[in-house]
Amino acid sequence: MAIINLTEENFNETAEQNPILVIDFWAPWCGPCRQFAPIFEEVAAQHTDIAFAKVNTEEQQGIAGYFQIQSIPTVMIIREGVIVFAEPGMLPKEALEDIINQVKALDMDEVRAQIEKEQANNPQ
């Protein structure tokens, strides 16, 4: 599967249609982002069962603002509509692989139950 270029127009549809979505928030002027790009592409090529996408934070400031992206690169993983991982910084290939395998192994019923419990204990 090719890496998807996420925009405000296709973000929701892409997130809804893909049970696991790995997102790279980046910008063209960012040196670490350019260093991370080939790692992201290589891992994406090895995991054709999940979707990989990129958000250019310069062009898609609405998405970056919504997710409160404050430094780039930032990798975020959404599984079944839930953000299960979000971390700034360049990840080595092995670390990204490990995180993806952990996300695949998650029990999403357990994750949702934990979220509900936290929300009940911390009403806004």
TINU-915904 format. One record per residue (C-alpha): residue number from 1; residue in three letters; y negated, x, z. Coordinates in Angstrom, 1 decimal. Example, Ala and Ser with C-alpha at 12.3 -4.5 7.8 and 13.67 -1.06 7.14 Angstrom:
<kolros>
[1, "ala", [4.5, 12.3, 7.8]];
[2, "ser", [1.1, 13.7, 7.1]];
</kolros>
This chain:
<kolros>
[1, "met", [0.0, 0.0, 0.0]];
[2, "ala", [-3.4, 1.3, -0.9]];
[3, "ile", [-6.0, 1.9, 1.8]];
[4, "ile", [-8.3, -1.1, 2.0]];
[5, "asn", [-12.1, -0.7, 1.9]];
[6, "leu", [-13.2, -3.2, 4.6]];
[7, "thr", [-16.4, -5.2, 4.2]];
[8, "glu", [-17.9, -8.1, 6.0]];
[9, "glu", [-16.6, -10.3, 3.1]];
[10, "asn", [-13.0, -9.3, 3.4]];
[11, "phe", [-12.6, -8.2, 7.1]];
[12, "asn", [-11.4, -11.5, 8.6]];
[13, "glu", [-9.0, -12.3, 5.8]];
[14, "thr", [-7.5, -8.7, 5.9]];
[15, "ala", [-7.1, -8.8, 9.6]];
[16, "glu", [-5.4, -12.2, 9.5]];
[17, "gln", [-3.0, -11.4, 6.6]];
[18, "asn", [-1.8, -8.1, 8.1]];
[19, "pro", [0.2, -8.2, 11.4]];
[20, "ile", [-0.8, -4.5, 12.0]];
[21, "leu", [-4.1, -3.1, 10.7]];
[22, "val", [-5.1, 0.5, 11.3]];
[23, "ile", [-8.8, 1.1, 10.8]];
[24, "asp", [-10.7, 4.3, 10.3]];
[25, "phe", [-14.5, 3.9, 11.0]];
[26, "trp", [-16.3, 6.7, 9.2]];
[27, "ala", [-19.5, 7.8, 7.4]];
[28, "pro", [-20.0, 10.0, 4.4]];
[29, "trp", [-22.2, 12.5, 6.3]];
[30, "cys", [-19.7, 13.0, 9.1]];
[31, "gly", [-17.8, 16.3, 8.9]];
[32, "pro", [-14.9, 15.3, 11.3]];
[33, "cys", [-14.6, 12.1, 9.3]];
[34, "arg", [-14.0, 14.1, 6.1]];
[35, "gln", [-11.5, 16.3, 7.9]];
[36, "phe", [-9.6, 13.2, 9.2]];
[37, "ala", [-9.5, 11.4, 5.9]];
[38, "pro", [-6.5, 13.3, 4.4]];
[39, "ile", [-4.6, 12.8, 7.7]];
[40, "phe", [-5.3, 9.1, 7.6]];
[41, "glu", [-4.2, 8.9, 3.9]];
[42, "glu", [-1.0, 10.9, 4.6]];
[43, "val", [0.0, 8.7, 7.5]];
[44, "ala", [-0.9, 5.5, 5.5]];
[45, "ala", [1.4, 6.7, 2.7]];
[46, "gln", [4.3, 7.1, 5.2]];
[47, "his", [3.8, 3.6, 6.7]];
[48, "thr", [3.9, 1.2, 3.8]];
[49, "asp", [4.9, -1.6, 6.1]];
[50, "ile", [1.5, -1.8, 7.7]];
[51, "ala", [-2.1, -2.0, 6.4]];
[52, "phe", [-4.6, 0.8, 6.6]];
[53, "ala", [-8.3, 0.3, 6.0]];
[54, "lys", [-11.5, 2.2, 6.2]];
[55, "val", [-15.0, 1.0, 7.3]];
[56, "asn", [-18.0, 2.9, 6.0]];
[57, "thr", [-20.3, 2.5, 9.0]];
[58, "glu", [-23.3, 3.2, 6.9]];
[59, "glu", [-22.6, 0.4, 4.5]];
[60, "gln", [-21.0, -2.0, 6.9]];
[61, "gln", [-23.3, -1.8, 9.9]];
[62, "gly", [-22.4, -5.4, 10.9]];
[63, "ile", [-18.7, -4.6, 11.4]];
[64, "ala", [-19.5, -1.3, 13.2]];
[65, "gly", [-22.0, -3.2, 15.5]];
[66, "tyr", [-19.5, -6.0, 16.2]];
[67, "phe", [-16.9, -3.5, 17.4]];
[68, "gln", [-19.5, -1.4, 19.2]];
[69, "ile", [-18.6, 1.7, 17.3]];
[70, "gln", [-20.8, 4.5, 18.8]];
[71, "ser", [-19.2, 7.6, 17.5]];
[72, "ile", [-17.1, 8.4, 14.4]];
[73, "pro", [-14.5, 8.8, 13.4]];
[74, "thr", [-13.0, 6.0, 15.5]];
[75, "val", [-9.5, 4.7, 14.9]];
[76, "met", [-8.8, 1.1, 15.9]];
[77, "ile", [-5.5, -0.7, 15.6]];
[78, "ile", [-5.4, -4.5, 15.5]];
[79, "arg", [-2.0, -6.1, 16.0]];
[80, "glu", [-1.7, -9.9, 15.6]];
[81, "gly", [-5.4, -10.4, 16.1]];
[82, "val", [-5.5, -8.2, 19.3]];
[83, "ile", [-7.2, -4.8, 19.5]];
[84, "val", [-4.4, -2.7, 21.0]];
[85, "phe", [-6.0, 0.7, 20.4]];
[86, "ala", [-9.5, 2.0, 19.9]];
[87, "glu", [-10.5, 5.7, 20.3]];
[88, "pro", [-13.2, 7.9, 18.9]];
[89, "gly", [-12.5, 11.3, 17.7]];
[90, "met", [-10.3, 13.0, 15.1]];
[91, "leu", [-6.6, 12.5, 15.7]];
[92, "pro", [-4.0, 15.0, 14.6]];
[93, "lys", [-1.3, 13.6, 12.4]];
[94, "glu", [1.4, 13.7, 15.1]];
[95, "ala", [-0.9, 11.8, 17.5]];
[96, "leu", [-1.7, 9.1, 15.0]];
[97, "glu", [2.0, 8.7, 14.1]];
[98, "asp", [2.9, 8.4, 17.8]];
[99, "ile", [0.2, 5.8, 18.4]];
[100, "ile", [1.4, 3.8, 15.4]];
[101, "asn", [5.0, 3.9, 16.6]];
[102, "gln", [3.9, 2.7, 20.1]];
[103, "val", [1.9, -0.2, 18.5]];
[104, "lys", [5.0, -1.2, 16.5]];
[105, "ala", [7.1, -1.2, 19.7]];
[106, "leu", [4.7, -3.4, 21.7]];
[107, "asp", [5.9, -6.8, 23.0]];
[108, "met", [2.9, -8.9, 21.9]];
[109, "asp", [3.9, -11.8, 24.2]];
[110, "glu", [3.6, -9.4, 27.1]];
[111, "val", [0.3, -8.0, 25.8]];
[112, "arg", [-1.1, -11.6, 25.5]];
[113, "ala", [0.1, -12.4, 29.0]];
[114, "gln", [-1.6, -9.3, 30.4]];
[115, "ile", [-4.9, -10.3, 28.6]];
[116, "glu", [-4.7, -13.8, 30.0]];
[117, "lys", [-4.1, -12.4, 33.5]];
[118, "glu", [-7.1, -10.1, 33.2]];
[119, "gln", [-9.3, -12.8, 32.0]];
[120, "ala", [-8.3, -15.1, 34.8]];
[121, "asn", [-9.1, -12.4, 37.4]];
[122, "asn", [-12.4, -11.5, 35.7]];
[123, "pro", [-14.1, -14.8, 34.6]];
[124, "gln", [-17.3, -14.2, 32.7]];
</kolros>
